[in-house]
């Protein structure tokens, strides 16, 4: 597989997704609450320019397990 920006972004998204899935699976375990508690990052750009109007909502929920998933994705990308 070739190393390029698309591959890195793909690995990062897959690592983030895998971390989010693991966090959802571990959420019922009460003593792991510090790993599954999420912080939300929101970005909501809007514009009305008479000709073009857009409204975009981006929400990223990060937790420790998601960050570990991103770190694992970077490690796997470097090993590629």
Secondary structure, DSSP 8 states (H G I E B T S, - for coil): ---SHHHHHHHHHHHHHHHHHHHHHHTT-GGGHHHH--EEEEE--EEE-SS-EEE--EEEEE-HHHHHHHHHHHHHHHH-
